[in-house]
Amino acid sequence: MRDRSEFMLLWPLSILALTAMVLLGVSLGVGSRQVDARVRLHEQQLIGRGIEGQVKEVENAVAAQTVWDAAVVNLDNRFNDAWAHEHLPAYLHTTIGVWDYLVVDGQDRPVWASHDLETIPVQAWSRSSPDPAPIIAEIRDLERRRGPLIRPAARSAAMISKPITITRIEARGGRAYMWTASLVQPDFGAALPRGATSAILVAGGYITLQNLAGLQARYGLADAHIAIGARAIRPGEAATQFATIASSQPVFLVWTPERPSHDLLLGSAWLIAGAILLFLALGVLMFRRTQKAAHDLFETNRTQTEFLANMSHEIRTPLNGVTALAEVLARTDLNPSQKTMVETIRSSGVLLERLLSDILDLARIDAKGMSLEHATFNLAAAVREVVSLMESRARSRGLELRLNLDPATDATVTGDVTRLKQVLTNLISNAIKFTDAGHVELTVRRPADGLWRFDVKDTGIGFDPAMKARLFQRFQQADGSVTRRFGGTGLGLAISRELALKMGGTLEAEGAPGRGAVFTLRLPLPAASQPEADLADPQPPSAAAAFDDKGLRVLISEDNPVNRMVIEMLMESIGADVLSTENGQEACDAFEHRAFDLILMDMQMPVMDGLTAIRRIREREQALQLPRTPIVMVTANALPEHRAASLEAGADLFVTKPVDGARLFEAIRQLRHPMAA
């Protein structure tokens, strides 16, 4: 159980550490990819602009030979083969390289062609080179949009027209063919095309490894190559798309981009691995230290629990002798003065027991060790029991204790009836303590919000706003003078509010100095179908209750001589035949030789504890098919886990010390006559 609790405490730290490591790795990876992606995008933009610049240089070189009055005369008006060779392949190869050239007239008919700086028949062009029709059509479309040329008014003025030159890439046979076409136009208008449309110069050639080598050298590209279609681009490569012929597949210049972040991570791999290992080592160290702290925490909690149990046992054991003997003594013939002293002893013992219970409750609340029971009970009956218990105290102070119950309270609800009674008892007890005259009134009703409302109203001293702020603090009362006047530890209201919150409700207070106070408890108590009898830790009987069983054969097992004497005296006062033992082993031996009507068993004893003894007795009954003997655990171990262990071992009832005779007799009566109860 402790290991599981430690795991529940440590798993958030483990998840946090693992999450931090995962986030570190993811952030490094994502950050690296983002930086490399930005570098790739920047390269693509840079290379794209560079290619545009190179293309523009080619287009300018071609346009310089076609946008010229002499070009109109020699390429359009009357074709001059020698002029074409001198000013096209022979001249342009020094600026843009060795290309193939084709000149078409205004009717798009080939009139001249060149290959490898040599003039060739136009028929040879169509056999060895791609079809230029798409780019020629694009030039013609631009020409139509430009409109007819207008001769300038003066010969010194340039023609009002811009060069019409375009460059396109075409995918052919897995290779990229580059076209540059330029419309033949005049520059100063000394000559105009002879027709409505001008001649066109078309230059073209395949992009070669030499072209790519130039690009690689100029831009520092790695593994530059041409890719036909987007699918040819591998993941991680950078690419820029060429302007292609409309009917062609897309053509890309592809290269391996720089990856500075990736390279940095690889170069720093050992450093990063060392940092991660250091982080892991720190995480393991923190985990171990936290695990040790958790272990110490649970060990401290266990020690505290044991201390509380031992303290409860050690204090309740002598306290049982004080209160029980006082109760027995009160039944003897005493004069008035002696009766007053005995009652003072008894009431002081009861007050000490209540203080002990408050301290234990507070410690269990702080340790998160207080659990709530969810049982069904009649709400009206539970409230009446509380009021019945407090009536004598109210009368002793000359107060009237009133009860106003909404008819709806006569219902079966689900909740922790013991804790409800504890809170109501605290509130009514406080109201009685701080009220000198008048009345205390408990009103129970169910408002529209579905929460049961319990109002405890008094006509006492009340409180001011400053006092209200301290009401529910631990070890606090209204002020020092009130503490001196009324006494008390100031734990009751603090515990009551903690219990109210734990049960899913609230506890608030309103008051005014000299005008009384109202404490309002709101609780969710869901409706239930059938009530459940709660025989463990029974409530005190009314004044009319009487114990009429005579001659009971009672086995008592108690190691403390004072407590054993107290229980013997209580049992003998009702005419019981008592046999006492000092430990569980003696009790088991006595049970083997005699039959008993009732067994009163202590829990913590030498030789054999009470839990083991009860199990042995139940095993013997089952083995010999004996009738079940009622067993009451009477112990100073008053924590809930002790009660649960007792009932699990086979006890029928659980009664805590100091033993109240009336409570014990009522418990036995209910146990022996359940129908009568």
Secondary structure, DSSP 8 states (H G I E B T S, - for coil): -HHHHHHHHHHHHHHHHHHHHHHHHHHHHHHHHHHHHHHHHHHHHHHHHHHHHHHHHHHHHHHHHHBSHHHHIIIIIS--HHHHHHHTHHHHHHHH-S-EEEEE-TTS-EEEEEETTEEE-HHHHHHHS---HHHHHHHHHHHHHH------SSTTS--S----EEEEEEEETTEEEEEEEEE-B-SSSSS--SSSS--EEEEEEE--HHHHHHHHHHHT-EEEEEEESGGGS-TT-EEEE--B-TTS--EEEEEE---HHHHHHHHTHHHHHHHHHHHHHHHHHHHHHHHHHHHHHHHHHHHHHHHHHHHHHHHHHHHHHHHHHHHHHHTS---HHHHHHHHHHHHHHHHHHHHHHHHHHHHHHHTT------EEEEHHHHHHHHHHHHHHHHHHTT-EEEEEE-GGGSSEEEE-HHHHHHHHHHHHHHHHHT-SSSEEEEEEE--TTS-EEEEEEE-S----HHHHTTTTSTT--S-HHHHHHH---S-HHHHHHHHHHHTT-EEEEEE-TTS-EEEEEEE---B-SS-----SS-----TT------S-EEEEE-SSHHHHHHHHHHHHTTT-EEEEESSHHHHHHHHHH---SEEEE-SS-SSS-HHHHHHHHHHHHHHHT-----EEEEES--SHHHHHHHHHHT-SEEEESS--HHHHHHHHHHHH-TTT-
